[in-house]
Amino acid sequence: MAVAGTNLSFETDFKDHLDTRGLTFDDLRAHQCTNIVLLKLSEDLDNWDTAGLYLEITLPEVKAIKVNNSSEESRRVALLNKWKQKNGDDATYYNLISGLHDANRIDIADQALDYLKESIIEIRRQQEIARRKEEERQKEERRQQEIAQQEEERLKEKRQQEIARQEKEEQLKEKQQQEIELEYKMKENFLTRIKSKVLSKGLDVPDLQVNLRQEDIESVAELIGKDWYTFGKCMKVEESTLDHIKEVGRNKPGRKKKLLEHLIIKKVRFEDIIYGLYNSADEHNPAINGVLEYIFRIRIKKDGQNPRADEKHDKNSKLDEKEEQNQSLKSHPKLRPQYQDPAPPTPLSPSSNAASGIFRQRNPWQAKFEERREVQPNLITRSLSDLKPHNYREHFYSALWFEEDEHIKKLSTKCDGAGKLTIYHHEKVPSFFDQSDDYYYGYISGLSDDKIEYATQASDDVTILKPDGSDICVAFKHNYNFDHLENRMYIVAPDSPELLEAMKYGTAVEGGNEISISAQFTVKYFYFNQLHNAVIKAPEHVLPCLLPEVFSFGQLFLTFDPRHSDFRCIKLDDKLQLKALQMIVSESSSMCKPHPPVILYGPYGTGKTRILARAAFEVMMNGVNKNKCTRILISAHHEISITTFIFAYFGVIGRKYHLPFEVILISRQENKGVYADMYMTTDEFSKKSAYICTMPHVIIITTYTMSLKLHQYLYSPEGFFTHLFLDEAAQVREPEAIIPLALATRDAKIVLAGDHRQVGPNILVLGEEAKKFGLNISLLERLLKRYEDIGSVATRYVTKLSVNYRSHNSLIDLPNLFYENLEINPDKSLQKCSSPTGYSFVSADSRLIEQFDDPDQQWVEACIVLEEVRSYLERMKHINPNFNPRHGVCIITSTRKQLNHIKTMAFRYKEYEIVKKVSFRPSFMIQGYEFQAIFLSLFELVGDDEMNASYVKSLFNPYVFNTVITRAKFHVVAIGSPEEVKQFELDTLSHPDRGGNATKCWHKYLKLCTELGTFYHHIDLSMFKRKKTEVSDPNMEKCLNKIVMAGPVTDPSPVTFEAYLKDRLDTKGLTIDNLKFHQCSESVLRKLSRSLDNWKLVGYSLELTRYDIQAIKDDNSSIEEKRMELLYKWKQKNGDDATYYNLIFGLHDAERIELADQALDCLKENIIEIKRQQEKAQREQEEREKEERLEQEIQLEYEMKENFLTRMKTKVESKGLHVPDLQVNLRQEDVDSVAEQIGKDWYTFGKNMKVEESTLDHIKEVGGNKLGRKKKLLEHLIIKKVRFEDIIYGLYNSADEDDPSIDGILQYLSRIRIEQPKKSSDCIQDTRADKKQLDKSSRPDQRPRSYEKHISKSKPRDQKLTPPSSSASIQRQRIPVPQRTPVPWQAKFDERQKSPPTSSILRHHLNDLTPNNYQVHFYRALWLEEDEHIKKLSKKCDGVDYKFVVYDQDKVPRFLVQNHNRECLYGHLSGLTDDKIEYATQASDNVAISQPDSSACLCIAFKHRYNFSCLENRMYIVADNPSHSLFQAIKSGTKVDEGSEISVSAQFIVKYSYFDHLHHAIVKAPEYVLKCLLPDVFSFGDQFLTFDPRYSKCRFMELDKKHQVKALKMIVSESPSTGKPAPPVILYGPFGTGKTRILARAAYEVMMNGVSQKRQKNRGVYAHMYMTPEYFAERSAEICSMSHVIIITTYTTSLKLHQYLCSPEGFFTHLFLDEAAQVREPEAITPLALATKDAKIVLAGDNKQVGPNILVLGKEARMFGLNISLLERLLMRYKKIGQVAASYVTKLSNLELNTDKVLQKCSGPTGYSFVSADSRLIEQFDDPDQQWVEACIVLEEVRSYLERMKHINPKFNPRHDVCIITSTRKQ
């Protein structure tokens, strides 16, 4: 039983076929047929329909194939494709061959087997290659593993050595630490014992902590005992120093003074001196008492200078009491204000955590508010330019003092004054107070909102006084004031008798008693205390790095490669962020320690924080891997900013990966939630500080001010942190920014990051004096300017970021007011946001209430804001149910009052339940936050007259504006009155708090919203009417009543798009499908652009971005160009979706109904035109079918004619003729003779000659007798260019081949032939050019390669050719060609040189070029260049002192001649330099050899081809037909080894044949081609595709989709332009961009389309085989009849096609000109002589490489533009014409990286190299061996490369893969 799927009969018959090929039936079943195989098999599938039935194709399917395909070829291919498609996976060779076997097509089955065999062989070869590659890969892997194992062992050994070294260092360090601790304990014990003695002297321990000064030396020296040497040792002075003091000091007092001067340099304090005296003796040493008494005298003297010393002492006592009282109040956590820091904890000793006040070093007086207020700085005002390390502290002390003083004055002036204090009864205290029996609670009234807000922010406490000025108490602000700003200030007052007494006499009010008071607010000096502390504690080694000089900078270099982390949260881009990372982790070669800070700055959202986090991670991982102590401090200005490092980076990484280091964030508040293990409060940190001090790898994150508290726990003289990353460094004053630097090590890496365009000290610093000191300039900004002044050596320490990653691209426009070149976000996922984006403005006038000061006004404004937010949240709820309002939306105001109103209303009314979940923040507390959308309330600003006083936090301040709007990621909504907003901004443009920035931010905002169409001119009052019926609260109802009474201001609702379409489409007879199906053409867009007035608004409606519109505005000058470019941009952006539907939808949205109607009219016209075109196409199809039938008839006629000529051949040869002799056109002089040979039936003969009957009838009427009629008929045939073979064939058809008329015609032709040679010979001898042709034809073996082409065409290819010896032989070998038009005189060199063009032509330039003067213009240009070449050749090479050596016949070198001809003389010219020989070889045709006196010409010699390949110090020549004079000269010449040497003069003749070609090209250029080479704006039309170019499966013709496919479509498109041919399309770009591949692909697609459409003519530039010009001439008649052919040739060779293919209608339908930028324009137009009138012309090239721009010779020729190629000229012309011509040009991409990964994985050497090998190894510069030395150097390099490549690739081919290039032929 047969197996299923087998055909036993077929297998039996075909077994032998398989055996002979080594195949099996399993091979047939396993392999599927490819499309290429099916295409090849289809060529011989004649009876395709029958074969289809055997291949199980049904009859209906066969019929469908026949109907759908016009040609037999396409039907065969379609049949096999249908079989493959139908069988799917079963389309195997088995099933195909089985079907072919059944159809009895064994021949095709055998072909299929052959193809299968080839395929299997190729597969096995590929498998073998893959196997070898796999073996090589495994071998390489094993080798790499061995290398890795060796490297690992080496690293392991190195690590062990490093560990041992570190352990040794740790032991030594531990020993030193123990000694320090022991010393510290001993000193501590001594100070404890001596404390009583110090107190008995009226001193305190801090009095001993004063540095020894120069003026103290005399007194202290007297107190030191005799043993000063021992005292010096106790003071840790080296013995060598003591010995030196002993030598230079004359006596003991002098030595003591020298010792003390040395101690002053070491900054020794009095406590150290006392301790040294104690160590050198004991505590009872009398010198100690003496020093104490001396210190006491100093103190008495100091107090004696101040007359108010006692008063001050009393005041200090009171202040101490007050401080203790304050501390007791502050200890209550609920009562302490939010912004007050707890009292600084007591410092700990290094050995334990126990606190002891004795050991604390008191800060100098500048860091204490009470003391520094007593001493005004005595420094004169100095600028930042005066800043030096030695005056740094005094400078910023003065600056801070002045600003603090300004704050005190402002607080006192603004807030101090009379008011009312209401104290609650204990039972009436509000619930938000945390009540205690020890305190009274109340509020101060009588202050304005602005005063309350400022006092809340700027003061610490308030002193309550009676109206008469007597004290009542000191009260503290309550935390409630920060979150709820009302018309009262809540305070907490301690229980005191004065307050109780005042309450007794107060007025009873509801809930308590009211007292008249006077309030004095105390400035919040604690902040300035911290800044003063920071300045004081800045280490000496840090100050120089903050004031770097040019020598402070060194080269940055990487000590490790920062890994490209796999953590997505810290991934960086490759453009700038990785560069910044490398800058941060780099080390510097500078000797300055620490190195100058590196700076990272840029706009919001550019990833500064992420880069710092990534850098910290990389640095720490490197430290862990290398076991290197690495401690990093990260500081930022805001609490929210430092939490980002945990929640966005380190916390996220810590969850996925165990961090081998500690991360600690120090915060005021305890974190018990997520990432709690990374948080510490200051108390927790103080307890664990001893342990933290021992950590080798730790990252600490804190704010700037909080970092000051680390100082007391982590301080050491060597510093603690190795890296300090300061984020937001542009937002703080410089003293605040340097707080973390107090803990920097001497080689610490300091990094500053920030954005100096946002709110910072530039607007926050108060007071002109402080600004004069530069306090308003941040550290980052100051260093940026300093680095810029220093120059390039410092700028490498700076990286500027520019790519915004935070925001949607629609939010880029306004920040660009502050930043330069802010780049858009490349994150496509962020841009595809479905929620609202961009800027909006809601015009909602808060003055709906008549009275400006109505108390309900704030509530009305709050309600308007909340409605906008509620609307947004409801929309977001539908878009994203998981949307989180808390982190996604924020309401922002300039004042807390308005914010409190909005917040209160949101929490009070259930209507706003959804809104209360959002964030509420004032403008001055928004930094560091990010939200999806923000809502800005502008009402309070414009309504409050006091806002000018608080402009520093106003949304109208440009720095605040920039800071606020950049908090949003997608959407910004501003709500306010536009007119009031504009007016207020104009009124405050010159406000001092703007920092000199006059940008009209809100004007720009409103303008942008207007252009975007997001400016809403109304509010929906229907909402308020609805709410009015729902609410029950009387206040809310009153508020809504007033809004509703204002009446609606809404515009009537516009007509919907659907309603508009329904109405318009019905009237115009269109459908919605018409709109969606048809794309808008460029001509329609141009037409619409004329009426496009408000083009920007329309652009936004058409979904163009602001960036697009700005680019259109910048790139186009006129309004017409902007409109046109806008619509082009829309079309380009939408691509296939640029339909009428989308266009009309956008126009309707922009309320441009008239334009939408116009577009509909254009669509209607377009549809009518399309229908007309379809009808036309149908008619053309019918005509094509008719032409096909006619072509078949012509083909039949052609075959009959061929048969006739075959039969006639013997008769023709018997007459002494050949068939080519019949292919001569009938001439006028032949009419009489031929007419006599035609028989009587001339009418029948005329019909056979295809003459119309009407013409014959006309001839019959006018032609008198029969002979006259015959002549008239022949004259008509001359017009039709009939040849004699046609006449003979016509006579044959009218009778038969034995017709005597035929014999008569042949005899007549024989007579003509006999007369022809004599005329031809005379003509040749008459002209110089033809004489040269004759000379060249006689010696084929002695000519350059071009000469070898002049070979007889009539001889068989395999027959050996011999040179002709006479003109007769030339005539016999003449190629018969169709008669051609004679060439004008300009194309002949001899006549051209006699007649230079007239001088009037000299005025022509490229700008004057027209079709009328085109030929004359370039004739003049070529004439001038040719003349320049003649002059140059003559001047450079002609001479009279040359030597001509003529070789003896037996000594002629082999390379000169192979078939030696005795008639020629061979020799060489010497006496020419290498340069002359090289130039003469290139530029000349031949050389005239004369006597030295030029008296007689000896011969005309030709250059030998050997000169081109081997340049020596001689020029080899061939003397053809030597004259008698030459032989005489040889006889009288000097005998040399090779032959005879004679003295001659040489005159070189220029190679004029090249210019002949160019002149021919100009003469033969058709008129219609010249017009298309000089197009104007009307010559261009909208290009359209008539077919979709198939995406070929041939890999070598694959194109990329970025530029190449676009170029392909441009080439195959057609144009409706009225100009025929249409203007050329241009394809240009750099090397390797695929220009040639695109042309090949285009030629293939066009030809395949022509074949499939059966177009009559479709010819281009392509070939399937090679042809010489001679062979082409033989087949020219056949080629002329081809309907589908591609010919490939050079520009100059294409000129030879003209004589064979020329016709008035042209020949080629497509002309692809590659390398069009490398040739002169006359050469480039050579192929265009054969263009049809509707030909497609394509130019491709690279205008940046060698071309006519450097090749053209002569200034005059350049003036005519001959140095500009056709491609370049058209590019300039198209650019000048504008956008309409731009679609005819495609520029391939600028040099981008090659995406071919196979090419990039090259195993051979890559890149550029330079080998420095000085050729002057030979002492004499002109040594003859010098060239050989240089050649040897080059060859050694090449040999080395080839040997290396031989190991890499044994199949490497040096011939095709390596080239040696020199500038000169000699080298």
Disulfide bonds with the S-S distance in Angstrom:
none
